[in-house]
Amino acid sequence: MRPQNSTSEVAANSLPALRFEMPEAAQILRMSRAQLYNRIHEGSIKPQKDGTRTYITRVELERYVESCGTSTPGGTPRRYFSTG
């Protein structure tokens, strides 16, 4: 019989993800991995390296999404959701 999860395992599983691997980040952004690498190469998204692995932080994903929807070509802010 397998023992139940310890308190530390449950706490670790309930923590929000702070960084994502490349395929995961691409899926969150609804783009291909190639498009994600292009955004990194052009400087739109800043990756975080940990040894040989490359991650995109939650904060960086949020910053990128905000930068994509800040204004239209005419300068008027875009609103996708009602604010109240």
Phi and psi in degrees as a GROMACS rama.xvg file:
@    title "Ramachandran Plot"
@    xaxis  label "Phi"
@    yaxis  label "Psi"
@TYPE xy
-84.4019  134.554  ARG-2
-68.6411  153.272  PRO-3
-70.3475  160.188  GLN-4
-59.2064  137.692  ASN-5
-76.3609  165.738  SER-6
-59.4021  -39.6266  THR-7
-67.1692  -35.4653  SER-8
-66.9284  -42.1216  GLU-9
-65.1882  -43.6126  VAL-10
-62.6837  -41.911  ALA-11
-65.5063  -37.0355  ALA-12
-72.8177  -22.5207  ASN-13
-93.2278  -3.5688  SER-14
-73.1702  143.748  LEU-15
-71.1873  147.633  PRO-16
-69.207  131.046  ALA-17
-98.9835  -21.4282  LEU-18
-148.826  155.684  ARG-19
-130.538  144.906  PHE-20
-71.0692  163.841  GLU-21
-56.3321  -48.7773  MET-22
-61.1122  -37.9603  PRO-23
-65.6281  -44.9628  GLU-24
-63.0168  -41.456  ALA-25
-62.0873  -41.2721  ALA-26
-64.9909  -42.775  GLN-27
-60.7908  -40.8341  ILE-28
-82.1231  -4.34226  LEU-29
59.8606  44.8806  ARG-30
-137.606  166.124  MET-31
-75.8446  162.9  SER-32
-62.6482  -36.3228  ARG-33
-61.6026  -42.8533  ALA-34
-63.5658  -39.5439  GLN-35
-62.0452  -45.7315  LEU-36
-62.8648  -36.1012  TYR-37
-62.4828  -43.2512  ASN-38
-62.9332  -37.3484  ARG-39
-66.2156  -45.4745  ILE-40
-62.0245  -38.9726  HIS-41
-81.8789  -5.82233  GLU-42
91.1412  6.52762  GLY-43
-72.8839  -30.8135  SER-44
-126.463  132.852  ILE-45
-102.963  117.664  LYS-46
-81.2717  164.843  PRO-47
-118.543  124.342  GLN-48
-96.2636  141.062  LYS-49
-137.288  93.5395  ASP-50
67.4664  -122.92  GLY-51
-92.3574  -8.67795  THR-52
-86.7638  147.576  ARG-53
-118.951  131.937  THR-54
-126.75  160.913  TYR-55
-120.504  126.557  ILE-56
-76.5985  157.871  THR-57
-58.8876  -42.5847  ARG-58
-62.1294  -40.98  VAL-59
-67.3318  -39.2682  GLU-60
-61.4002  -44.9145  LEU-61
-64.1241  -41.6327  GLU-62
-61.9789  -44.3408  ARG-63
-62.8413  -46.2322  TYR-64
-61.9575  -42.9732  VAL-65
-60.5666  -41.0124  GLU-66
-67.8052  -26.2067  SER-67
-75.9933  -26.2169  CYS-68
-115.406  23.6351  GLY-69
-79.1293  -34.0823  THR-70
-156.594  159.166  SER-71
-93.0794  171.073  THR-72
-55.2717  -29.3717  PRO-73
-80.9365  -5.8032  GLY-74
94.9167  -2.5248  GLY-75
-82.9669  130.041  THR-76
-60.9307  142.129  PRO-77
-83.8804  143.673  ARG-78
-129.363  116.083  ARG-79
-96.952  -24.0757  TYR-80
-128.842  148.12  PHE-81
-71.1737  149.35  SER-82
-101.252  13.0368  THR-83
